[in-house]
């Protein structure tokens, strides 16, 4: 399963902020320095979806605001929680 994400690093706190086109917009409470924003984003997604951090990886967009997040394995419960965020695929 993949999630399309539009990340906004440097926010006060990490949180979903609605949709940005077809992607889930997420404010990330880390600067885009030394991969800290990406790591914070992946850890937040794993926590929200109630998965281990190792189940969530960055497939594309390491240096971009637009990212593709890979979630594996994805069962029906994960898909439901992802859809509740607004961008489940």
KAZI-V765213 format. One record per residue. N is the residue number from 0. RES is the residue in one letter. OMEGA is omega in whole degrees, -180 to 180 (NA if undefined). Layout:
N:RES:OMEGA ; N:RES:OMEGA
This chain:
0:X:177 ; 1:X:173 ; 2:X:171 ; 3:X:-176 ; 4:X:169 ; 5:X:-175 ; 6:X:174 ; 7:X:-177 ; 8:X:176 ; 9:X:180 ; 10:X:178 ; 11:X:179 ; 12:X:179 ; 13:X:-178 ; 14:X:173 ; 15:X:-177 ; 16:X:178 ; 17:X:-178 ; 18:X:174 ; 19:X:-172 ; 20:X:179 ; 21:X:-177 ; 22:X:174 ; 23:X:178 ; 24:X:-179 ; 25:X:173 ; 26:X:-175 ; 27:X:-177 ; 28:X:176 ; 29:X:178 ; 30:X:179 ; 31:X:-177 ; 32:X:177 ; 33:X:176 ; 34:X:-178 ; 35:X:180 ; 36:X:179 ; 37:X:-180 ; 38:X:177 ; 39:X:179 ; 40:X:-178 ; 41:X:178 ; 42:X:180 ; 43:X:180 ; 44:X:179 ; 45:X:-179 ; 46:X:-179 ; 47:X:-180 ; 48:X:179 ; 49:X:180 ; 50:X:171 ; 51:X:-179 ; 52:X:-179 ; 53:X:-180 ; 54:X:-176 ; 55:X:-180 ; 56:X:180 ; 57:X:-180 ; 58:X:-178 ; 59:X:174 ; 60:X:-178 ; 61:X:-178 ; 62:X:-175 ; 63:X:173 ; 64:X:-180 ; 65:X:-174 ; 66:X:172 ; 67:X:-178 ; 68:X:178 ; 69:X:178 ; 70:X:-176 ; 71:X:-6 ; 72:X:-180 ; 73:X:176 ; 74:X:-177 ; 75:X:179 ; 76:X:178 ; 77:X:179 ; 78:X:179 ; 79:X:179 ; 80:X:178 ; 81:X:179 ; 82:X:178 ; 83:X:175 ; 84:X:176 ; 85:X:-176 ; 86:X:180 ; 87:X:180 ; 88:X:NA
